Amino acid sequence: ARRGVKETVTMLCDALLGHADGVANIANRARAAGATEDEIAETVGVAFLFGGMPALVTGANAFRK
């Protein structure tokens, strides 16, 4: 089973709700739980599909350093 699934789902919800800091923090928790960069990027893509450009912009915070 894929690791970090709960975290990426939570990150998706934060992206849809416009919580930029939540996306950044949860993305790091997902990485710590074993999610890959590709899985995080896929989650941001799903946020875009469901929430459009605002969710994509918020989701991009997953890659904030």
PQR file of N, CA, C, O and H, with PARSE charges and radii, in Angstrom:
ATOM      1  N   ALA A   1       0.840  -1.195   0.000 -0.4000 1.5000
ATOM      2  CA  ALA A   1       0.000   0.000   0.000 -0.0000 2.0000
ATOM      3  C   ALA A   1       0.875   1.244   0.000  0.5500 1.7000
ATOM      4  O   ALA A   1       1.981   1.250   0.539 -0.5500 1.4000
ATOM      5  N   ARG A   2       0.365   2.268  -0.602 -0.4000 1.5000
ATOM      6  CA  ARG A   2       1.094   3.524  -0.702 -0.0000 2.0000
ATOM      7  C   ARG A   2       1.175   4.203   0.659  0.5500 1.7000
ATOM      8  O   ARG A   2       0.200   4.223   1.411 -0.5500 1.4000
ATOM      9  H   ARG A   2      -0.534   2.263  -1.040  0.4000 1.0000
ATOM     10  N   ARG A   3       2.318   4.748   0.962 -0.4000 1.5000
ATOM     11  CA  ARG A   3       2.513   5.447   2.234 -0.0000 2.0000
ATOM     12  C   ARG A   3       2.226   6.935   2.043  0.5500 1.7000
ATOM     13  O   ARG A   3       2.473   7.492   0.973 -0.5500 1.4000
ATOM     14  H   ARG A   3       3.109   4.732   0.351  0.4000 1.0000
ATOM     15  N   GLY A   4       1.706   7.566   3.081 -0.4000 1.5000
ATOM     16  CA  GLY A   4       1.423   8.990   3.023 -0.0000 2.0000
ATOM     17  C   GLY A   4       0.089   9.341   2.391  0.5500 1.7000
ATOM     18  O   GLY A   4      -0.152  10.499   2.049 -0.5500 1.4000
ATOM     19  H   GLY A   4       1.505   7.114   3.950  0.4000 1.0000
ATOM     20  N   VAL A   5      -0.789   8.341   2.231 -0.4000 1.5000
ATOM     21  CA  VAL A   5      -2.078   8.584   1.568 -0.0000 2.0000
ATOM     22  C   VAL A   5      -2.936   9.553   2.380  0.5500 1.7000
ATOM     23  O   VAL A   5      -3.490  10.502   1.825 -0.5500 1.4000
ATOM     24  H   VAL A   5      -0.594   7.400   2.508  0.4000 1.0000
ATOM     25  N   LYS A   6      -3.048   9.325   3.673 -0.4000 1.5000
ATOM     26  CA  LYS A   6      -3.885  10.206   4.501 -0.0000 2.0000
ATOM     27  C   LYS A   6      -3.382  11.644   4.434  0.5500 1.7000
ATOM     28  O   LYS A   6      -4.171  12.587   4.377 -0.5500 1.4000
ATOM     29  H   LYS A   6      -2.598   8.554   4.123  0.4000 1.0000
ATOM     30  N   GLU A   7      -2.086  11.796   4.441 -0.4000 1.5000
ATOM     31  CA  GLU A   7      -1.519  13.131   4.399 -0.0000 2.0000
ATOM     32  C   GLU A   7      -1.790  13.813   3.061  0.5500 1.7000
ATOM     33  O   GLU A   7      -2.111  15.001   3.028 -0.5500 1.4000
ATOM     34  H   GLU A   7      -1.445  11.030   4.488  0.4000 1.0000
ATOM     35  N   THR A   8      -1.665  13.075   1.958 -0.4000 1.5000
ATOM     36  CA  THR A   8      -1.912  13.706   0.655 -0.0000 2.0000
ATOM     37  C   THR A   8      -3.385  14.056   0.493  0.5500 1.7000
ATOM     38  O   THR A   8      -3.708  15.066  -0.132 -0.5500 1.4000
ATOM     39  H   THR A   8      -1.404  12.110   1.985  0.4000 1.0000
ATOM     40  N   VAL A   9      -4.284  13.248   1.041 -0.4000 1.5000
ATOM     41  CA  VAL A   9      -5.713  13.574   0.979 -0.0000 2.0000
ATOM     42  C   VAL A   9      -5.993  14.836   1.798  0.5500 1.7000
ATOM     43  O   VAL A   9      -6.762  15.700   1.377 -0.5500 1.4000
ATOM     44  H   VAL A   9      -4.021  12.427   1.549  0.4000 1.0000
ATOM     45  N   THR A  10      -5.369  14.934   2.958 -0.4000 1.5000
ATOM     46  CA  THR A  10      -5.529  16.134   3.785 -0.0000 2.0000
ATOM     47  C   THR A  10      -4.965  17.350   3.061  0.5500 1.7000
ATOM     48  O   THR A  10      -5.550  18.432   3.115 -0.5500 1.4000
ATOM     49  H   THR A  10      -4.744  14.233   3.300  0.4000 1.0000
ATOM     50  N   MET A  11      -3.832  17.179   2.386 -0.4000 1.5000
ATOM     51  CA  MET A  11      -3.236  18.264   1.611 -0.0000 2.0000
ATOM     52  C   MET A  11      -4.181  18.708   0.500  0.5500 1.7000
ATOM     53  O   MET A  11      -4.320  19.904   0.245 -0.5500 1.4000
ATOM     54  H   MET A  11      -3.357  16.300   2.342  0.4000 1.0000
ATOM     55  N   LEU A  12      -4.827  17.756  -0.159 -0.4000 1.5000
ATOM     56  CA  LEU A  12      -5.798  18.064  -1.209 -0.0000 2.0000
ATOM     57  C   LEU A  12      -6.916  18.939  -0.652  0.5500 1.7000
ATOM     58  O   LEU A  12      -7.300  19.934  -1.267 -0.5500 1.4000
ATOM     59  H   LEU A  12      -4.713  16.784   0.048  0.4000 1.0000
ATOM     60  N   CYS A  13      -7.433  18.569   0.507 -0.4000 1.5000
ATOM     61  CA  CYS A  13      -8.512  19.345   1.127 -0.0000 2.0000
ATOM     62  C   CYS A  13      -8.051  20.764   1.445  0.5500 1.7000
ATOM     63  O   CYS A  13      -8.787  21.722   1.208 -0.5500 1.4000
ATOM     64  H   CYS A  13      -7.122  17.761   1.008  0.4000 1.0000
ATOM     65  N   ASP A  14      -6.854  20.904   1.975 -0.4000 1.5000
ATOM     66  CA  ASP A  14      -6.339  22.238   2.285 -0.0000 2.0000
ATOM     67  C   ASP A  14      -6.160  23.064   1.011  0.5500 1.7000
ATOM     68  O   ASP A  14      -6.425  24.266   1.013 -0.5500 1.4000
ATOM     69  H   ASP A  14      -6.256  20.126   2.167  0.4000 1.0000
ATOM     70  N   ALA A  15      -5.719  22.442  -0.056 -0.4000 1.5000
ATOM     71  CA  ALA A  15      -5.571  23.173  -1.325 -0.0000 2.0000
ATOM     72  C   ALA A  15      -6.926  23.666  -1.823  0.5500 1.7000
ATOM     73  O   ALA A  15      -7.042  24.794  -2.302 -0.5500 1.4000
ATOM     74  H   ALA A  15      -5.503  21.465  -0.058  0.4000 1.0000
ATOM     75  N   LEU A  16      -7.938  22.831  -1.711 -0.4000 1.5000
ATOM     76  CA  LEU A  16      -9.277  23.220  -2.161 -0.0000 2.0000
ATOM     77  C   LEU A  16      -9.870  24.318  -1.292  0.5500 1.7000
ATOM     78  O   LEU A  16     -10.663  25.131  -1.767 -0.5500 1.4000
ATOM     79  H   LEU A  16      -7.844  21.915  -1.322  0.4000 1.0000
ATOM     80  N   LEU A  17      -9.488  24.344  -0.020 -0.4000 1.5000
ATOM     81  CA  LEU A  17     -10.022  25.348   0.905 -0.0000 2.0000
ATOM     82  C   LEU A  17      -9.173  26.618   0.971  0.5500 1.7000
ATOM     83  O   LEU A  17      -9.525  27.566   1.673 -0.5500 1.4000
ATOM     84  H   LEU A  17      -8.844  23.683   0.366  0.4000 1.0000
ATOM     85  N   GLY A  18      -8.057  26.635   0.240 -0.4000 1.5000
ATOM     86  CA  GLY A  18      -7.230  27.827   0.176 -0.0000 2.0000
ATOM     87  C   GLY A  18      -6.291  28.023   1.349  0.5500 1.7000
ATOM     88  O   GLY A  18      -5.917  29.155   1.656 -0.5500 1.4000
ATOM     89  H   GLY A  18      -7.772  25.865  -0.330  0.4000 1.0000
ATOM     90  N   HIS A  19      -5.902  26.942   2.010 -0.4000 1.5000
ATOM     91  CA  HIS A  19      -5.020  27.016   3.171 -0.0000 2.0000
ATOM     92  C   HIS A  19      -3.566  26.755   2.751  0.5500 1.7000
ATOM     93  O   HIS A  19      -3.076  25.628   2.827 -0.5500 1.4000
ATOM     94  H   HIS A  19      -6.206  26.023   1.761  0.4000 1.0000
ATOM     95  N   ALA A  20      -2.903  27.805   2.313 -0.4000 1.5000
ATOM     96  CA  ALA A  20      -1.548  27.671   1.759 -0.0000 2.0000
ATOM     97  C   ALA A  20      -0.554  27.113   2.769  0.5500 1.7000
ATOM     98  O   ALA A  20       0.229  26.221   2.440 -0.5500 1.4000
ATOM     99  H   ALA A  20      -3.301  28.720   2.251  0.4000 1.0000
ATOM    100  N   ASP A  21      -0.578  27.630   4.000 -0.4000 1.5000
ATOM    101  CA  ASP A  21       0.365  27.139   5.015 -0.0000 2.0000
ATOM    102  C   ASP A  21       0.075  25.687   5.373  0.5500 1.7000
ATOM    103  O   ASP A  21       0.996  24.913   5.634 -0.5500 1.4000
ATOM    104  H   ASP A  21      -1.214  28.354   4.267  0.4000 1.0000
ATOM    105  N   GLY A  22      -1.198  25.317   5.386 -0.4000 1.5000
ATOM    106  CA  GLY A  22      -1.564  23.931   5.652 -0.0000 2.0000
ATOM    107  C   GLY A  22      -1.029  23.008   4.575  0.5500 1.7000
ATOM    108  O   GLY A  22      -0.528  21.925   4.877 -0.5500 1.4000
ATOM    109  H   GLY A  22      -1.946  25.945   5.174  0.4000 1.0000
ATOM    110  N   VAL A  23      -1.130  23.426   3.327 -0.4000 1.5000
ATOM    111  CA  VAL A  23      -0.606  22.622   2.218 -0.0000 2.0000
ATOM    112  C   VAL A  23       0.893  22.400   2.404  0.5500 1.7000
ATOM    113  O   VAL A  23       1.380  21.277   2.276 -0.5500 1.4000
ATOM    114  H   VAL A  23      -1.537  24.306   3.082  0.4000 1.0000
ATOM    115  N   ALA A  24       1.614  23.464   2.703 -0.4000 1.5000
ATOM    116  CA  ALA A  24       3.070  23.356   2.862 -0.0000 2.0000
ATOM    117  C   ALA A  24       3.430  22.416   4.005  0.5500 1.7000
ATOM    118  O   ALA A  24       4.291  21.550   3.853 -0.5500 1.4000
ATOM    119  H   ALA A  24       1.219  24.377   2.808  0.4000 1.0000
ATOM    120  N   ASN A  25       2.778  22.583   5.142 -0.4000 1.5000
ATOM    121  CA  ASN A  25       3.080  21.747   6.304 -0.0000 2.0000
ATOM    122  C   ASN A  25       2.702  20.289   6.078  0.5500 1.7000
ATOM    123  O   ASN A  25       3.466  19.386   6.417 -0.5500 1.4000
ATOM    124  H   ASN A  25       2.078  23.286   5.266  0.4000 1.0000
ATOM    125  N   ILE A  26       1.540  20.063   5.513 -0.4000 1.5000
ATOM    126  CA  ILE A  26       1.081  18.689   5.321 -0.0000 2.0000
ATOM    127  C   ILE A  26       1.888  17.995   4.229  0.5500 1.7000
ATOM    128  O   ILE A  26       2.111  16.787   4.305 -0.5500 1.4000
ATOM    129  H   ILE A  26       0.919  20.797   5.237  0.4000 1.0000
ATOM    130  N   ALA A  27       2.329  18.736   3.217 -0.4000 1.5000
ATOM    131  CA  ALA A  27       3.188  18.134   2.193 -0.0000 2.0000
ATOM    132  C   ALA A  27       4.467  17.597   2.838  0.5500 1.7000
ATOM    133  O   ALA A  27       4.935  16.514   2.488 -0.5500 1.4000
ATOM    134  H   ALA A  27       2.148  19.718   3.155  0.4000 1.0000
ATOM    135  N   ASN A  28       5.021  18.347   3.764 -0.4000 1.5000
ATOM    136  CA  ASN A  28       6.225  17.874   4.463 -0.0000 2.0000
ATOM    137  C   ASN A  28       5.923  16.664   5.336  0.5500 1.7000
ATOM    138  O   ASN A  28       6.751  15.760   5.446 -0.5500 1.4000
ATOM    139  H   ASN A  28       4.641  19.227   4.048  0.4000 1.0000
ATOM    140  N   ARG A  29       4.751  16.634   5.956 -0.4000 1.5000
ATOM    141  CA  ARG A  29       4.358  15.450   6.725 -0.0000 2.0000
ATOM    142  C   ARG A  29       4.168  14.248   5.803  0.5500 1.7000
ATOM    143  O   ARG A  29       4.519  13.125   6.164 -0.5500 1.4000
ATOM    144  H   ARG A  29       4.077  17.368   5.866  0.4000 1.0000
ATOM    145  N   ALA A  30       3.612  14.483   4.611 -0.4000 1.5000
ATOM    146  CA  ALA A  30       3.440  13.399   3.642 -0.0000 2.0000
ATOM    147  C   ALA A  30       4.797  12.845   3.209  0.5500 1.7000
ATOM    148  O   ALA A  30       4.970  11.631   3.093 -0.5500 1.4000
ATOM    149  H   ALA A  30       3.326  15.395   4.317  0.4000 1.0000
ATOM    150  N   ARG A  31       5.751  13.737   2.972 -0.4000 1.5000
ATOM    151  CA  ARG A  31       7.104  13.291   2.604 -0.0000 2.0000
ATOM    152  C   ARG A  31       7.698  12.440   3.728  0.5500 1.7000
ATOM    153  O   ARG A  31       8.293  11.393   3.474 -0.5500 1.4000
ATOM    154  H   ARG A  31       5.611  14.722   3.066  0.4000 1.0000
ATOM    155  N   ALA A  32       7.533  12.894   4.960 -0.4000 1.5000
ATOM    156  CA  ALA A  32       8.071  12.154   6.107 -0.0000 2.0000
ATOM    157  C   ALA A  32       7.400  10.790   6.250  0.5500 1.7000
ATOM    158  O   ALA A  32       8.007   9.839   6.743 -0.5500 1.4000
ATOM    159  H   ALA A  32       7.050  13.745   5.166  0.4000 1.0000
ATOM    160  N   ALA A  33       6.141  10.703   5.814 -0.4000 1.5000
ATOM    161  CA  ALA A  33       5.411   9.436   5.890 -0.0000 2.0000
ATOM    162  C   ALA A  33       5.709   8.519   4.711  0.5500 1.7000
ATOM    163  O   ALA A  33       5.254   7.375   4.686 -0.5500 1.4000
ATOM    164  H   ALA A  33       5.648  11.475   5.414  0.4000 1.0000
ATOM    165  N   GLY A  34       6.480   9.017   3.721 -0.4000 1.5000
ATOM    166  CA  GLY A  34       6.879   8.168   2.610 -0.0000 2.0000
ATOM    167  C   GLY A  34       6.300   8.527   1.263  0.5500 1.7000
ATOM    168  O   GLY A  34       6.556   7.821   0.287 -0.5500 1.4000
ATOM    169  H   GLY A  34       6.849   9.946   3.742  0.4000 1.0000
ATOM    170  N   ALA A  35       5.520   9.604   1.166 -0.4000 1.5000
ATOM    171  CA  ALA A  35       4.989  10.014  -0.133 -0.0000 2.0000
ATOM    172  C   ALA A  35       6.130  10.547  -1.005  0.5500 1.7000
ATOM    173  O   ALA A  35       7.042  11.213  -0.515 -0.5500 1.4000
ATOM    174  H   ALA A  35       5.312  10.177   1.959  0.4000 1.0000
ATOM    175  N   THR A  36       6.065  10.246  -2.287 -0.4000 1.5000
ATOM    176  CA  THR A  36       7.091  10.717  -3.224 -0.0000 2.0000
ATOM    177  C   THR A  36       6.714  12.094  -3.775  0.5500 1.7000
ATOM    178  O   THR A  36       5.574  12.538  -3.642 -0.5500 1.4000
ATOM    179  H   THR A  36       5.325   9.704  -2.685  0.4000 1.0000
ATOM    180  N   GLU A  37       7.681  12.753  -4.389 -0.4000 1.5000
ATOM    181  CA  GLU A  37       7.413  14.046  -5.026 -0.0000 2.0000
ATOM    182  C   GLU A  37       6.372  13.895  -6.133  0.5500 1.7000
ATOM    183  O   GLU A  37       5.529  14.773  -6.320 -0.5500 1.4000
ATOM    184  H   GLU A  37       8.608  12.392  -4.497  0.4000 1.0000
ATOM    185  N   ASP A  38       6.431  12.781  -6.867 -0.4000 1.5000
ATOM    186  CA  ASP A  38       5.436  12.539  -7.919 -0.0000 2.0000
ATOM    187  C   ASP A  38       4.036  12.408  -7.337  0.5500 1.7000
ATOM    188  O   ASP A  38       3.077  12.902  -7.929 -0.5500 1.4000
ATOM    189  H   ASP A  38       7.115  12.068  -6.715  0.4000 1.0000
ATOM    190  N   GLU A  39       3.902  11.755  -6.194 -0.4000 1.5000
ATOM    191  CA  GLU A  39       2.596  11.600  -5.560 -0.0000 2.0000
ATOM    192  C   GLU A  39       2.064  12.941  -5.062  0.5500 1.7000
ATOM    193  O   GLU A  39       0.868  13.216  -5.154 -0.5500 1.4000
ATOM    194  H   GLU A  39       4.681  11.354  -5.713  0.4000 1.0000
ATOM    195  N   ILE A  40       2.949  13.760  -4.541 -0.4000 1.5000
ATOM    196  CA  ILE A  40       2.539  15.091  -4.091 -0.0000 2.0000
ATOM    197  C   ILE A  40       2.121  15.939  -5.295  0.5500 1.7000
ATOM    198  O   ILE A  40       1.114  16.645  -5.238 -0.5500 1.4000
ATOM    199  H   ILE A  40       3.921  13.537  -4.466  0.4000 1.0000
ATOM    200  N   ALA A  41       2.883  15.871  -6.369 -0.4000 1.5000
ATOM    201  CA  ALA A  41       2.539  16.609  -7.587 -0.0000 2.0000
ATOM    202  C   ALA A  41       1.202  16.124  -8.157  0.5500 1.7000
ATOM    203  O   ALA A  41       0.399  16.932  -8.624 -0.5500 1.4000
ATOM    204  H   ALA A  41       3.701  15.298  -6.415  0.4000 1.0000
ATOM    205  N   GLU A  42       0.965  14.832  -8.120 -0.4000 1.5000
ATOM    206  CA  GLU A  42      -0.311  14.288  -8.596 -0.0000 2.0000
ATOM    207  C   GLU A  42      -1.467  14.830  -7.759  0.5500 1.7000
ATOM    208  O   GLU A  42      -2.532  15.142  -8.292 -0.5500 1.4000
ATOM    209  H   GLU A  42       1.618  14.176  -7.740  0.4000 1.0000
ATOM    210  N   THR A  43      -1.257  14.939  -6.465 -0.4000 1.5000
ATOM    211  CA  THR A  43      -2.289  15.473  -5.580 -0.0000 2.0000
ATOM    212  C   THR A  43      -2.592  16.930  -5.919  0.5500 1.7000
ATOM    213  O   THR A  43      -3.754  17.337  -5.930 -0.5500 1.4000
ATOM    214  H   THR A  43      -0.392  14.686  -6.032  0.4000 1.0000
ATOM    215  N   VAL A  44      -1.562  17.709  -6.194 -0.4000 1.5000
ATOM    216  CA  VAL A  44      -1.766  19.102  -6.597 -0.0000 2.0000
ATOM    217  C   VAL A  44      -2.543  19.147  -7.917  0.5500 1.7000
ATOM    218  O   VAL A  44      -3.395  20.015  -8.106 -0.5500 1.4000
ATOM    219  H   VAL A  44      -0.618  17.379  -6.186  0.4000 1.0000
ATOM    220  N   GLY A  45      -2.250  18.219  -8.822 -0.4000 1.5000
ATOM    221  CA  GLY A  45      -2.990  18.139 -10.080 -0.0000 2.0000
ATOM    222  C   GLY A  45      -4.462  17.837  -9.868  0.5500 1.7000
ATOM    223  O   GLY A  45      -5.319  18.392 -10.556 -0.5500 1.4000
ATOM    224  H   GLY A  45      -1.557  17.514  -8.668  0.4000 1.0000
ATOM    225  N   VAL A  46      -4.756  16.966  -8.927 -0.4000 1.5000
ATOM    226  CA  VAL A  46      -6.155  16.647  -8.603 -0.0000 2.0000
ATOM    227  C   VAL A  46      -6.841  17.881  -8.007  0.5500 1.7000
ATOM    228  O   VAL A  46      -8.003  18.156  -8.308 -0.5500 1.4000
ATOM    229  H   VAL A  46      -4.059  16.515  -8.369  0.4000 1.0000
ATOM    230  N   ALA A  47      -6.126  18.614  -7.172 -0.4000 1.5000
ATOM    231  CA  ALA A  47      -6.680  19.856  -6.618 -0.0000 2.0000
ATOM    232  C   ALA A  47      -7.059  20.812  -7.745  0.5500 1.7000
ATOM    233  O   ALA A  47      -8.102  21.462  -7.687 -0.5500 1.4000
ATOM    234  H   ALA A  47      -5.182  18.391  -6.928  0.4000 1.0000
ATOM    235  N   PHE A  48      -6.214  20.897  -8.766 -0.4000 1.5000
ATOM    236  CA  PHE A  48      -6.508  21.752  -9.916 -0.0000 2.0000
ATOM    237  C   PHE A  48      -7.768  21.282 -10.641  0.5500 1.7000
ATOM    238  O   PHE A  48      -8.603  22.096 -11.035 -0.5500 1.4000
ATOM    239  H   PHE A  48      -5.366  20.369  -8.813  0.4000 1.0000
ATOM    240  N   LEU A  49      -7.900  19.978 -10.813 -0.4000 1.5000
ATOM    241  CA  LEU A  49      -9.081  19.453 -11.501 -0.0000 2.0000
ATOM    242  C   LEU A  49     -10.365  19.787 -10.760  0.5500 1.7000
ATOM    243  O   LEU A  49     -11.377  20.108 -11.385 -0.5500 1.4000
ATOM    244  H   LEU A  49      -7.222  19.316 -10.493  0.4000 1.0000
ATOM    245  N   PHE A  50     -10.333  19.715  -9.438 -0.4000 1.5000
ATOM    246  CA  PHE A  50     -11.535  19.953  -8.643 -0.0000 2.0000
ATOM    247  C   PHE A  50     -11.744  21.423  -8.306  0.5500 1.7000
ATOM    248  O   PHE A  50     -12.886  21.870  -8.201 -0.5500 1.4000
ATOM    249  H   PHE A  50      -9.512  19.455  -8.931  0.4000 1.0000
ATOM    250  N   GLY A  51     -10.660  22.186  -8.132 -0.4000 1.5000
ATOM    251  CA  GLY A  51     -10.792  23.550  -7.643 -0.0000 2.0000
ATOM    252  C   GLY A  51     -10.297  24.628  -8.576  0.5500 1.7000
ATOM    253  O   GLY A  51     -10.364  25.812  -8.245 -0.5500 1.4000
ATOM    254  H   GLY A  51      -9.732  21.823  -8.217  0.4000 1.0000
ATOM    255  N   GLY A  52      -9.796  24.238  -9.749 -0.4000 1.5000
ATOM    256  CA  GLY A  52      -9.351  25.235 -10.713 -0.0000 2.0000
ATOM    257  C   GLY A  52      -8.055  25.922 -10.314  0.5500 1.7000
ATOM    258  O   GLY A  52      -7.295  25.432  -9.479 -0.5500 1.4000
ATOM    259  H   GLY A  52      -9.742  23.276 -10.018  0.4000 1.0000
ATOM    260  N   MET A  53      -7.828  27.068 -10.934 -0.4000 1.5000
ATOM    261  CA  MET A  53      -6.581  27.804 -10.730 -0.0000 2.0000
ATOM    262  C   MET A  53      -6.345  28.208  -9.278  0.5500 1.7000
ATOM    263  O   MET A  53      -5.207  28.125  -8.816 -0.5500 1.4000
ATOM    264  H   MET A  53      -8.445  27.466 -11.613  0.4000 1.0000
ATOM    265  N   PRO A  54      -7.373  28.643  -8.530 -0.5600 1.5000
ATOM    266  CA  PRO A  54      -7.101  28.982  -7.123  0.2800 2.0000
ATOM    267  C   PRO A  54      -6.528  27.804  -6.329  0.5500 1.7000
ATOM    268  O   PRO A  54      -5.618  27.989  -5.521 -0.5500 1.4000
ATOM    269  N   ALA A  55      -7.048  26.611  -6.550 -0.4000 1.5000
ATOM    270  CA  ALA A  55      -6.539  25.427  -5.850 -0.0000 2.0000
ATOM    271  C   ALA A  55      -5.135  25.067  -6.325  0.5500 1.7000
ATOM    272  O   ALA A  55      -4.318  24.593  -5.535 -0.5500 1.4000
ATOM    273  H   ALA A  55      -7.788  26.461  -7.206  0.4000 1.0000
ATOM    274  N   LEU A  56      -4.848  25.284  -7.598 -0.4000 1.5000
ATOM    275  CA  LEU A  56      -3.500  25.020  -8.113 -0.0000 2.0000
ATOM    276  C   LEU A  56      -2.481  25.966  -7.473  0.5500 1.7000
ATOM    277  O   LEU A  56      -1.403  25.541  -7.058 -0.5500 1.4000
ATOM    278  H   LEU A  56      -5.512  25.669  -8.240  0.4000 1.0000
ATOM    279  N   VAL A  57      -2.830  27.236  -7.399 -0.4000 1.5000
ATOM    280  CA  VAL A  57      -1.920  28.218  -6.796 -0.0000 2.0000
ATOM    281  C   VAL A  57      -1.678  27.873  -5.326  0.5500 1.7000
ATOM    282  O   VAL A  57      -0.543  27.919  -4.852 -0.5500 1.4000
ATOM    283  H   VAL A  57      -3.706  27.581  -7.736  0.4000 1.0000
ATOM    284  N   THR A  58      -2.738  27.531  -4.615 -0.4000 1.5000
ATOM    285  CA  THR A  58      -2.585  27.139  -3.213 -0.0000 2.0000
ATOM    286  C   THR A  58      -1.798  25.842  -3.109  0.5500 1.7000
ATOM    287  O   THR A  58      -0.925  25.710  -2.251 -0.5500 1.4000
ATOM    288  H   THR A  58      -3.660  27.494  -5.000  0.4000 1.0000
ATOM    289  N   GLY A  59      -2.104  24.880  -3.981 -0.4000 1.5000
ATOM    290  CA  GLY A  59      -1.417  23.593  -3.964 -0.0000 2.0000
ATOM    291  C   GLY A  59       0.067  23.695  -4.248  0.5500 1.7000
ATOM    292  O   GLY A  59       0.849  22.861  -3.792 -0.5500 1.4000
ATOM    293  H   GLY A  59      -2.814  24.987  -4.677  0.4000 1.0000
ATOM    294  N   ALA A  60       0.461  24.714  -4.998 -0.4000 1.5000
ATOM    295  CA  ALA A  60       1.885  24.901  -5.307 -0.0000 2.0000
ATOM    296  C   ALA A  60       2.713  25.122  -4.055  0.5500 1.7000
ATOM    297  O   ALA A  60       3.933  24.960  -4.081 -0.5500 1.4000
ATOM    298  H   ALA A  60      -0.174  25.393  -5.369  0.4000 1.0000
ATOM    299  N   ASN A  61       2.067  25.489  -2.962 -0.4000 1.5000
ATOM    300  CA  ASN A  61       2.785  25.661  -1.700 -0.0000 2.0000
ATOM    301  C   ASN A  61       3.345  24.340  -1.177  0.5500 1.7000
ATOM    302  O   ASN A  61       4.152  24.342  -0.247 -0.5500 1.4000
ATOM    303  H   ASN A  61       1.076  25.621  -2.940  0.4000 1.0000
ATOM    304  N   ALA A  62       2.940  23.229  -1.748 -0.4000 1.5000
ATOM    305  CA  ALA A  62       3.500  21.932  -1.385 -0.0000 2.0000
ATOM    306  C   ALA A  62       4.987  21.870  -1.720  0.5500 1.7000
ATOM    307  O   ALA A  62       5.720  21.050  -1.167 -0.5500 1.4000
ATOM    308  H   ALA A  62       2.285  23.227  -2.504  0.4000 1.0000
ATOM    309  N   PHE A  63       5.426  22.732  -2.620 -0.4000 1.5000
ATOM    310  CA  PHE A  63       6.825  22.720  -3.062 -0.0000 2.0000
ATOM    311  C   PHE A  63       7.602  23.909  -2.535  0.5500 1.7000
ATOM    312  O   PHE A  63       8.725  24.172  -2.966 -0.5500 1.4000
ATOM    313  H   PHE A  63       4.831  23.398  -3.069  0.4000 1.0000
ATOM    314  N   ARG A  64       6.998  24.624  -1.602 -0.4000 1.5000
ATOM    315  CA  ARG A  64       7.651  25.769  -0.978 -0.0000 2.0000
ATOM    316  C   ARG A  64       8.801  25.287  -0.123  0.5500 1.7000
ATOM    317  O   ARG A  64       8.665  24.303   0.604 -0.5500 1.4000
ATOM    318  H   ARG A  64       6.086  24.410  -1.252  0.4000 1.0000
ATOM    319  N   LYS A  65       9.919  25.959  -0.197 -0.4000 1.5000
ATOM    320  CA  LYS A  65      11.105  25.568   0.600 -0.0000 2.0000
ATOM    321  C   LYS A  65      11.232  26.448   1.816  0.5500 1.7000
ATOM    322  O   LYS A  65      12.160  26.279   2.607 -0.5500 1.4000
ATOM    323  H   LYS A  65      10.030  26.759  -0.787  0.4000 1.0000
TER
END
